[in-house]
Amino acid sequence: MCATVVVDSRIWIGLDDLAVEGEFRWGSGALLEWTHWRNNQPNGDEDQGCAAAIQGDDLKWVDDYCFPHLTHGLICQHVPGR
């Protein structure tokens, strides 16, 4: 049902603050229970509403432009039984 596609150095992780700036939520609508942000991230740039993991940097998160920048790679969660 769910696959990991790694094509680029930035991988969208299904997290954004598009509804409320600065309030990052998962695609399911759930708030964060833990974070893995890179230093100085998120940086408050209102044009950067999607979170991406950076390959080669322990998959630390950064806020980034959503589209088309993050269309080449993604990570998603598989929920058993769905």
N, C-alpha and C positions, 0 to 999 in steps of 0.2 A: 504494500500500500504506500509506503514511503521510501524514498531513496535519497542518498546523499550524492550530490553532484559537485565535484570540485574541478573548476575550470580556471578560475581566476585567483588572485591573491586575496581578494575580499569576498567573503561568503555571507550572504544574507542569512540571518538566523531566525527570522520570523518575529522580530521585535521592532516596534516603532512607537513614536509619540505623535502620530498624525492627528489623533482626536484632541489631545490636550498637550501643548508644548511642554516638554520637560517631564511628562508622566509616561514613561515607557511601559508598554503592555505587550504581552504575547499575542499572537494571532487569535488565540482563543478568548482574548479579553482579560486574561488573568494578569494581575500585577506581578512584578518581580519579587521573588523570594530570596534571590542572591544575585550578585553581579560579577562580572569579570572584565570590567572596563580597563582600557589602557589608561595610563596617566593622562590627566587633563581631558578626559572624555567622560560623558558627553560634553561638548564644548559650548553648547548654547546657541549654535548657529541654527536659526529657525528654518533655513532651507534644507537642513540635514535631518530628516525625520526617521530614517531607518537605521537599525543597528547591524553591523557586519563584524564577523570574526576575521582577524588578520592571520593568514598563514605565515609561518616563520616567526611569529611573535607570540607563541604559546596560545594561539587563537584568542588573544585579547580582543575585546570589543571596542569599536569606534562608532560614533554616529556618522552617517554618510548620506549622500543623496540617494533617494529611493530608486528612481528609474530615469534613464536606462542603465545607470551605473551598476546596479546590483541584480542584473538579469541573467548573469552567466553561471552563478553558483548559488546553492542554497543548502541549508541543513534543516531537516524537519523531524518532528518527533512522531514516532509510531505509538499509538495507544492500543495495547492488546485488546482484542474483542471488538474493535471497530472496523 
